[in-house]
């Protein structure tokens, strides 16, 4: 088991001592006895998530751009220094292996974050290219998310944070500590990710939380993060899709086109792994499409009334396959869902047959009560469910 460089602080603050393992790193599920207050901090004030355990790779060398364009679906040659890209990478059959965030640190220098560890696979694809892959997962990383996150950072730095655009990054100092700040996050809100050397992690944490007293800052764990990322319509590996390298059967695999991230697949660049298969998939038509569902609360209440029970809504996000039907025939599955306190809606991410994915289409989602399978009505909607303008807007100049 490995510990984040922020663990001296997170271990003190995790009151219920509710932890899980993320890639063999210790991760806090929640810091308070109730994770809902952490969720509300993300949406109404600001919160900090220790995302240090996420796998990170420094990719650099004269052929770094050629190398990355070979393995990821985005067009890296068009990524400017200081720009950030969301991307996926596929196997030869066009099935997604993972997704992540690519940061261009310099002309020949990049950092890639991933869901699963991929060092061996990344190294295997460097043949005949002058490029170096380094595992830099030890780098400390904090996600500062929420409506007050920019205001808080501005009290600690002279950097021009008002003009830092969405999915861009800068080098800066926070309370005199050298950091990189990216306008990124996994909550679908205004937010930043802060990258710091491990030996500076605890001083950075202390500086942020001292300044954060005026902004109702709290640490938040994975339970609150899952609720926020579903509201944002963001996918999670091992929930909304599985890596093609870790499953046995073809039906368990998905393409980035089926997952609704075709906008991050640049078909017109010279070559990338899986390109031929994805072009063929487009030509014949998609087998599945990913959409949002809004569950009808009156219908769900009626289901519970059959058992003499009041309406029950999930208190935590769920992430398991739930069948979706139309006229008694299964047409797909919901892969994760949550009650959204800010939207006052019960929402889910689902993968359905294309003929049922038009917004407004009525479908049924399975509900299990006392081992009895029932169905509740739901409506297909576009994602993201929650998309505030502050997520991408610039600050006051």
C-alpha positions in Angstrom: 0.0 0.0 0.0 1.3 3.4 -1.0 0.6 6.8 0.7 0.0 10.1 -1.0 2.5 12.9 -0.2 -0.6 14.7 1.4 -1.3 11.7 3.7 0.1 13.5 6.8 -2.9 15.9 6.5 -5.6 13.7 4.9 -5.1 11.0 7.6 -5.7 13.6 10.3 -8.8 14.9 8.7 -10.5 11.6 7.7 -12.8 11.5 10.8 -14.7 8.3 10.0 -11.5 6.6 8.7 -13.3 5.5 5.6 -10.6 4.5 3.1 -10.3 2.4 -0.1 -7.5 1.4 -2.3 -6.9 3.1 -5.7 -4.2 1.4 -7.7 -2.7 0.3 -4.4 -2.8 3.8 -3.1 -4.8 4.8 0.0 -7.7 7.0 -0.9 -10.2 8.7 1.4 -13.9 7.9 0.5 -15.1 10.7 2.8 -13.7 12.9 5.5 -16.9 13.7 7.4 -19.5 11.3 8.8 -21.8 12.4 5.9 -20.4 12.8 2.4 -23.3 15.0 1.3 -21.8 18.1 2.9 -18.6 17.4 0.9 -20.8 17.3 -2.3 -22.4 20.6 -1.4 -19.0 22.2 -0.9 -18.1 21.3 -4.5 -21.3 22.9 -5.8 -21.6 25.9 -3.5 -18.2 26.8 -2.1 -15.0 24.8 -2.8 -13.4 21.5 -1.9 -10.1 19.8 -2.3 -9.6 16.2 -3.5 -6.3 14.5 -3.2 -5.8 12.9 -6.7 -2.1 12.1 -6.2 -2.7 8.3 -6.7 -3.8 8.8 -10.3 -1.1 7.2 -12.6 1.0 9.9 -14.3 3.7 9.6 -17.0 6.2 12.1 -18.3 6.7 11.6 -22.0 9.5 13.5 -23.5 12.1 13.5 -26.3 12.4 14.7 -30.0 9.8 12.2 -31.2 7.3 12.8 -28.3 4.6 14.3 -30.6 5.0 11.5 -33.3 4.8 8.9 -30.5 1.7 10.3 -28.9 -0.1 10.8 -32.2 0.6 7.1 -32.8 -1.1 5.9 -29.6 -3.9 8.4 -28.7 -7.0 9.4 -30.6 -6.5 13.2 -30.3 -4.3 15.2 -32.7 -1.3 16.0 -30.5 0.4 17.9 -33.3 -2.2 20.7 -32.9 -1.8 20.9 -29.1 0.0 24.1 -28.1 2.4 24.3 -25.2 0.3 25.0 -22.1 -2.8 23.3 -23.6 -4.5 20.3 -22.2 -6.4 17.5 -24.1 -8.8 14.9 -23.0 -8.1 11.7 -25.0 -8.6 8.0 -25.3 -6.4 5.2 -26.6 -7.5 2.0 -28.3 -6.4 -1.4 -29.3 -6.1 -2.5 -33.0 -9.8 -3.3 -33.1 -10.8 0.2 -32.1 -11.9 -0.8 -28.6 -11.0 1.6 -25.8 -8.2 0.7 -23.5 -8.4 3.8 -21.3 -8.9 7.5 -21.3 -6.9 10.3 -19.6 -5.7 13.9 -19.8 -2.6 15.0 -21.8 -0.7 18.1 -20.8 1.8 19.7 -23.1 4.5 21.0 -20.8 6.9 22.0 -23.6 7.7 21.5 -27.2 9.0 18.0 -26.5 7.5 17.4 -23.1 4.1 16.0 -22.1 2.4 14.5 -19.0 -0.3 11.9 -19.4 -2.7 10.9 -16.6 -4.5 7.5 -16.9 -7.1 5.4 -15.2 -5.0 2.3 -15.0 -1.2 1.9 -15.0 0.1 1.7 -18.5 3.9 2.0 -18.3 4.7 -1.3 -20.0 2.3 -0.7 -22.8 3.5 2.9 -23.3 7.1 1.6 -23.5 6.2 -1.2 -25.9 5.0 1.4 -28.4 8.2 3.5 -28.5 9.8 1.3 -31.2 12.2 3.3 -33.5 11.3 6.6 -31.8 13.5 8.8 -29.7 11.2 9.2 -26.7 11.5 8.6 -23.0 8.6 7.4 -20.7 8.9 8.1 -17.0 6.5 7.1 -14.2 5.9 10.3 -12.2 2.9 9.1 -10.1 4.7 10.3 -7.0 4.0 13.9 -8.1 1.5 15.5 -5.6 -1.8 16.6 -7.2 -4.7 18.4 -5.7 -8.1 19.1 -7.4 -9.5 22.4 -6.1 -13.0 22.5 -7.3 -16.1 24.7 -6.8 -17.4 28.2 -7.4 -14.9 29.9 -5.0 -11.9 28.0 -6.2 -10.5 30.8 -8.4 -11.0 33.4 -5.7 -9.2 31.3 -3.2 -6.2 30.7 -5.5 -5.9 34.4 -6.3 -5.2 35.1 -2.6 -2.2 32.8 -2.8 -0.7 33.7 -6.2 0.1 36.7 -8.5 -0.5 34.5 -11.6 -3.2 35.7 -14.1 -5.8 33.1 -13.1 -8.6 35.3 -14.4 -7.4 34.6 -17.9 -6.4 31.0 -17.6 -8.7 29.3 -20.1 -10.5 26.0 -19.6 -8.2 23.0 -20.4 -5.0 25.2 -20.3 -2.2 25.3 -17.7 0.4 27.7 -16.3 3.5 27.5 -14.1 3.0 29.6 -11.0 3.7 30.0 -7.3 1.2 29.4 -4.5 2.3 30.9 -1.2 5.8 30.9 -2.7 5.7 27.2 -3.6 6.4 26.4 -7.3 3.5 24.6 -8.9 1.7 23.9 -12.1 -2.0 24.9 -12.2 -4.3 23.5 -14.8 -7.9 24.6 -15.5 -9.2 21.0 -15.3 -11.2 18.7 -13.0 -13.6 15.8 -12.7 -16.6 17.6 -11.2 -18.0 19.6 -14.1 -17.6 22.8 -12.1 -15.2 25.7 -12.0 -12.0 24.0 -10.8 -8.3 23.6 -11.0 -5.7 20.9 -10.5 -2.5 21.8 -8.8 0.7 19.8 -9.4 3.6 20.0 -6.9 6.8 18.2 -6.0 6.2 15.7 -3.2 8.5 17.4 -0.6 6.3 20.6 -1.0 3.0 18.8 -0.7 2.3 19.4 3.0 3.3 23.1 3.0 1.1 23.6 0.0 -1.9 21.8 1.7 -1.4 24.0 4.8 -1.3 27.2 2.7 -4.4 26.3 0.8 -6.4 25.4 3.9 -5.3 28.5 5.8 -6.5 30.7 2.9 -9.5 28.5 2.5 -11.0 29.4 5.9 -12.6 32.4 4.3 -14.1 30.3 1.5 -15.7 27.4 3.4 -13.0 25.0 2.0 -13.3 21.4 3.0 -11.5 18.2 1.8 -13.8 15.8 -0.1 -13.5 12.1 -0.9 -14.5 9.7 -3.6 -18.1 9.4 -2.6 -18.8 13.1 -3.3 -16.6 13.0 -6.4 -18.6 10.2 -7.9 -21.9 12.2 -7.5 -20.3 15.2 -9.1 -18.8 13.4 -12.1 -22.0 11.7 -12.9 -23.8 15.0 -12.9 -21.1 16.2 -15.3 -21.6 13.2 -17.6 -18.0 12.1 -17.1 -17.2 8.4 -17.7 -15.3 6.2 -15.2 -13.3 3.1 -16.1 -14.5 -0.1 -14.6 -18.0 1.4 -14.3 -19.1 3.0 -17.5 -16.6 1.1 -19.6 -14.0 -1.6 -19.2 -10.5 -1.6 -20.6 -10.3 -3.9 -23.6 -7.0 -5.3 -22.3 -8.6 -6.5 -19.0 -11.7 -8.3 -20.3 -12.2 -11.7 -22.0 -15.3 -11.4 -24.0 -16.0 -9.0 -26.9 -19.4 -7.9 -25.5 -17.5 -6.3 -22.6 -15.6 -4.0 -24.9 -16.6 -0.5 -26.1 -15.3 1.9 -28.7 -14.9 5.6 -27.9 -17.6 6.3 -30.5 -20.1 4.2 -28.6 -19.1 6.0 -25.4 -20.0 9.4 -26.7 -16.4 10.7 -26.9 -16.1 10.7 -30.7 -15.3 14.4 -30.5 -11.9 13.3 -29.0 -11.2 11.0 -31.9 -9.5 12.8 -34.8 -10.0 10.5 -37.8 -8.2 12.7 -40.2 -4.7 12.6 -38.7 -2.2 10.3 -40.4 -2.4 7.3 -38.2 -3.3 6.1 -34.7 -3.8 2.6 -33.2 -7.4 1.5 -33.9 -8.0 4.2 -36.6 -8.9 1.7 -39.4 -11.4 -0.2 -37.2 -13.0 3.1 -36.0 -13.5 4.3 -39.6 -15.1 1.0 -40.4 -17.4 1.3 -37.4 -18.5 4.8 -38.5 -19.2 3.5 -42.0 -21.4 0.6 -40.8 -23.1 2.5 -38.0 -22.7 2.4 -34.2 -24.1 -0.6 -32.3 -24.5 1.5 -29.1 -24.7 5.1 -28.0 -24.2 6.7 -24.6 -26.8 9.0 -23.2 -28.3 10.3 -20.0 -31.4 9.1 -18.3 -33.7 11.0 -16.0 -35.7 8.6 -13.8 -39.4 9.5 -13.3 -39.9 9.9 -9.6 -43.7 9.4 -9.7 -43.2 6.1 -11.5 -40.5 5.0 -9.1 -42.7 6.0 -6.1 -45.5 3.8 -7.5 -43.1 0.8 -7.7 -42.2 1.2 -4.0 -45.8 1.7 -3.1 -46.5 -1.8 -4.4 -44.4 -3.0 -1.4 -46.0 -0.5 1.0 -42.7 1.5 1.1 -42.1 5.2 0.7 -40.0 6.4 -2.2 -36.3 5.5 -1.9 -33.6 7.5 -3.6 -29.9 6.4 -3.6 -27.9 8.2 -1.0 -24.6 7.4 -2.8 -23.7 7.1 -6.4 -24.1 3.5 -7.8 -21.9 1.9 -10.4 -23.2 -1.4 -11.7 -25.0 -2.5 -14.8 -28.8 -2.1 -14.6 -30.9 -3.3 -17.5 -32.9 -0.7 -19.6 -36.0 -1.8 -21.6 -38.5 -0.6 -24.2 -41.8 -2.5 -24.7 -40.4 -5.4 -22.7 -37.2 -5.8 -24.7 -33.8 -5.0 -23.2 -32.2 -2.2 -25.2 -29.1 -1.5 -23.1 -28.0 -0.8 -19.6 -27.4 2.1 -17.2 -23.8 2.0 -15.9 -23.8 4.5 -13.1 -26.3 6.8 -11.5 -27.0 9.1 -8.5 -29.6 11.3 -6.9 -28.5 14.9 -7.8 -29.2 17.2 -4.9 -28.5 20.3 -6.9 -30.7 19.3 -9.8 -33.3 17.6 -7.7 -33.3 14.7 -10.2 -32.5 11.0 -10.2 -30.0 10.6 -13.1 -28.0 7.9 -14.8 -25.5 7.3 -17.6 -26.7 4.6 -20.0 -25.6 2.8 -23.2 -28.5 2.1 -25.4 -29.3 0.9 -29.0 -29.1 3.9 -31.3 -32.8 3.9 -32.2 -33.7 4.7 -28.6 -31.2 7.5 -28.0 -33.1 10.6 -29.2 -33.7 13.1 -26.4 -37.2 12.7 -25.0 -37.5 8.9 -25.7 -39.3 7.1 -23.0 -37.7 3.9 -21.7 -37.8 1.7 -18.5 -35.0 1.0 -16.1 -35.0 -2.0 -13.8 -35.4 -1.6 -10.1 -34.9 -4.5 -7.7 -36.8 -4.5 -4.4 -36.6 -7.5 -2.1 -35.1 -9.6 -4.9 -38.1 -8.7 -7.1 -37.4 -7.1 -10.5 -39.6 -4.1 -11.4 -39.4 -1.3 -13.9 -39.6 2.4 -13.5 -40.0 4.9 -16.3 -37.1 7.2 -17.5 -36.5 9.7 -20.2 -33.4 10.0 -22.5 -31.6 13.3 -22.2 -28.4 14.8 -23.4 -25.4 15.0 -21.1 -23.9 16.7 -19.2 -26.8 16.9 -16.7 -25.1 19.8 -14.9 -23.1 22.3 -16.9 -22.7 25.8 -15.2 -21.2 28.6 -17.3 -18.6 29.2 -14.6 -16.9 25.9 -15.6 -15.4 27.5 -18.7 -15.9 31.3 -18.2 -13.0 33.6 -17.5 -12.7 35.7 -14.3 -13.0 39.4 -13.7 -10.2 41.3 -15.3 
